[in-house]
Amino acid sequence: MKNTVSEDYKSFIGDVNHFISLKRRLLTLKGIDKSSKFFTIIILIVLMMVMFSFITLLLTFALAYFIGELTGNIVWGFLCSAAINIILLICFYLLRKKIITDPIIRTFSKHFLEEYED
C-alpha cells in the first residue's frame, strides 16, 4: 500500500509539472502570437503612411502644375495647392481622434483582446 501511494504521489507531481510546463509553453506561444500581430500592424501602418505621403506629394505637384496652367502663373498654382494642403492639415488635426486615434485603438484592441479558442 505504501508503495502505491508513493508512486501515485510521484505520478501526480509529474503530471502537475507537465501541466505547468505545457501552460508556460502556451503562454509563450500566445505572447509570440500577440507580439507578431503587433509588429505586423505597426509595419503595415508605417508602410501605408509612407505610401500615402508619396501619393499626396505627387498629387500636390500635379495639382500645382494644373492650377499654374489655368492661371498662367506656376507660382499661383503652388500657392493654391499649399493652401489646400494647409486646409486639409487643419481638418486632419481637428478630426484626428475620429479618423486616426479611434481606428488605431479599435484595431489594437480587436487583435489583443480577442479570446483564444482552445
Contacts in CASP RR format, 6 or more apart in sequence:
PFRMAT RR
TARGET T0000
AUTHOR 0000-0000-0000
METHOD contacts of the structure
MODEL  1
MKNTVSEDYKSFIGDVNHFISLKRRLLTLKGIDKSSKFFTIIILIVLMMV
MFSFITLLLTFALAYFIGELTGNIVWGFLCSAAINIILLICFYLLRKKII
TDPIIRTFSKHFLEEYED
30 116 0 8 1.000
34 111 0 8 1.000
34 112 0 8 1.000
37 111 0 8 1.000
37 112 0 8 1.000
38 108 0 8 1.000
38 111 0 8 1.000
38 112 0 8 1.000
41 107 0 8 1.000
41 108 0 8 1.000
41 111 0 8 1.000
45 104 0 8 1.000
56 85 0 8 1.000
60 81 0 8 1.000
60 84 0 8 1.000
60 85 0 8 1.000
61 81 0 8 1.000
63 77 0 8 1.000
63 80 0 8 1.000
63 81 0 8 1.000
63 84 0 8 1.000
64 74 0 8 1.000
64 77 0 8 1.000
64 78 0 8 1.000
64 80 0 8 1.000
64 81 0 8 1.000
64 82 0 8 1.000
65 74 0 8 1.000
65 77 0 8 1.000
66 77 0 8 1.000
67 76 0 8 1.000
67 77 0 8 1.000
67 80 0 8 1.000
67 81 0 8 1.000
68 74 0 8 1.000
68 75 0 8 1.000
68 76 0 8 1.000
68 77 0 8 1.000
68 78 0 8 1.000
68 80 0 8 1.000
71 77 0 8 1.000
71 80 0 8 1.000
92 99 0 8 1.000
92 100 0 8 1.000
END
